[in-house]
Amino acid sequence: MFEFPKYSIASVKNDVLSGLTVALALVPEAIAFAFVAGVEPLVGLYAAFMVGLITAVFGGRPGMISGATGAMAVVMVSLVADNGVQYLFAAVVLAGLLQVLAGIFKLGKFIRIVPHPVMMGFVNGLAIVIFLAQLGQFKFTDSNGNLAWLQDTQLFIMLGLVALTMAIIHFLPKLTKAVPSSLVAIVTVTLIVYYMGLDTRTVVDFVRSMTGDDNATIFCSLRHSVLQVCHLPRNTLCHLTTH
């Protein structure tokens, strides 16, 4: 039988603050990783709320990331580019099945064999990829339809907001841990942009850029037979499963 956990007032407060942080941070994160993976932003939004809903219903484990991750997005780039977005749904489902099997047979303990420098190299490489993917936010489309770097006031505003966000996330925990620093950074920067009327790119700008392609639906049409879909690149599935 299922038992409801007993919460204290402190636990409820922490859960509410954590939920607000995830809710505010997950939308732009899902859209950003969708661009990294080369799929429509709507695909990232669907995936984000479905994973979050399933995790909330069935529960998770402390320290486990249940949402969009850069590692998955980076691996999916070649898969989507070579075979199309219809392969992405099948790849994620099969990777999930492999993870279930790995959990049943307790294969997670073998991750301890991987040397620490290898793990650090993987994480640092992932950080570089995500950093390069975010450089697109510092560009705009000029009158000729070409991408150009932000200049003058727009560039300084963007750099200032980024620096302020990083400063809040880094220094606030040293002052107080009553509220998540990420939540404070998101709310603070959002209020500054809104009340000062700053001309910055927002999530709405990305939503307006959606093409509305039929492939963006979560239950996209698989244009190949089941056997063909199952013959996905082995290396891609291995990377998806081991993350």
Protein Blocks (a to p, Z undefined) as FASTA:
>chain_A
ZZdddddfklmmmmmmmmmmmmmmmmmmmmmmmmmnopafklmmmmmmmmmmmmmmnopa
ehiacdddfklmmmmmmmmmmnojklmmmmmmmmmmmmmmmmmnopmlmmmmpcfklmmm
mmmmmmmmmmmmmmmmmgccdfkopacddehjlmmmmmmmmmmmmmmmmmmmmmockbcf
klmmmmmmmmmmmmnopacddfklmmmmpgoiaklpmbbcdfbdfklmmmgcfklmmmmm
mZZ
